């Protein structure tokens, strides 16, 4: 899997604090933070989609669908 560069903007004060700390792979820290936030957002989207489908399917009955299918045979 390839990598791409990305530029982000952070407050100057945060940049100063980061520069004081040596031996930390800040790119890896940022990657992990992005990944965790993406997972959180994706879970939220999935939950909203499940709620939408649940609401849409109210009134749907599996038993009725099976009966319709059997009766059509």
C-alpha positions as CSV (number, residue, x, y, z in Angstrom):
1,X,0.0,0.0,0.0
2,X,1.4,3.4,-1.0
3,X,1.6,6.4,1.1
4,X,0.9,10.0,0.3
5,X,1.9,13.2,2.0
6,X,-0.7,15.4,3.6
7,X,-0.4,18.9,5.0
8,X,-2.3,19.8,8.1
9,X,-2.5,23.1,9.9
10,X,-2.0,23.3,13.7
11,X,-1.8,26.2,16.1
12,X,1.7,27.6,16.6
13,X,1.6,26.8,20.3
14,X,0.9,23.1,19.6
15,X,3.8,23.1,17.1
16,X,6.2,24.5,19.7
17,X,5.1,21.9,22.2
18,X,5.6,19.1,19.6
19,X,9.1,20.3,18.8
20,X,10.1,20.0,22.4
21,X,9.5,16.3,22.4
22,X,12.1,14.2,20.7
23,X,11.8,10.6,19.6
24,X,8.1,10.6,18.8
25,X,7.0,9.6,15.3
26,X,4.4,12.4,15.0
27,X,3.3,11.1,11.6
28,X,2.4,7.8,13.2
29,X,0.5,9.6,16.0
30,X,-1.5,11.5,13.4
31,X,-2.2,8.4,11.4
32,X,-3.5,6.6,14.4
33,X,-5.7,9.6,15.4
34,X,-7.1,9.8,11.8
35,X,-7.8,6.1,11.9
36,X,-9.6,6.2,15.2
37,X,-11.7,9.2,14.2
38,X,-12.6,7.5,10.9
39,X,-13.6,4.3,12.8
40,X,-15.8,6.4,15.1
41,X,-17.5,8.2,12.2
42,X,-18.0,5.0,10.2
43,X,-19.6,3.3,13.2
44,X,-21.9,6.3,13.6
45,X,-22.9,6.2,9.9
46,X,-23.5,2.4,10.1
47,X,-25.7,2.9,13.2
48,X,-27.7,5.7,11.5
49,X,-28.2,3.4,8.4
50,X,-29.4,0.5,10.6
51,X,-31.8,2.9,12.3
52,X,-33.0,4.1,8.9
53,X,-33.5,0.5,7.7
54,X,-35.3,-0.5,10.9
55,X,-37.7,2.5,10.6
56,X,-38.2,1.7,6.9
57,X,-39.0,-1.9,7.6
58,X,-41.6,-1.3,10.3
59,X,-44.8,-3.1,9.4
60,X,-42.8,-5.7,7.4
61,X,-43.5,-9.2,8.5
62,X,-41.3,-12.2,7.6
63,X,-44.2,-14.5,8.2
64,X,-46.4,-12.6,5.8
65,X,-43.7,-12.6,3.2
66,X,-43.2,-16.4,3.5
67,X,-47.0,-16.9,3.2
68,X,-47.1,-14.7,0.0
69,X,-44.2,-16.6,-1.5
70,X,-45.8,-20.0,-0.6
71,X,-49.2,-18.9,-2.0
72,X,-47.6,-17.8,-5.3
73,X,-46.2,-21.3,-5.9
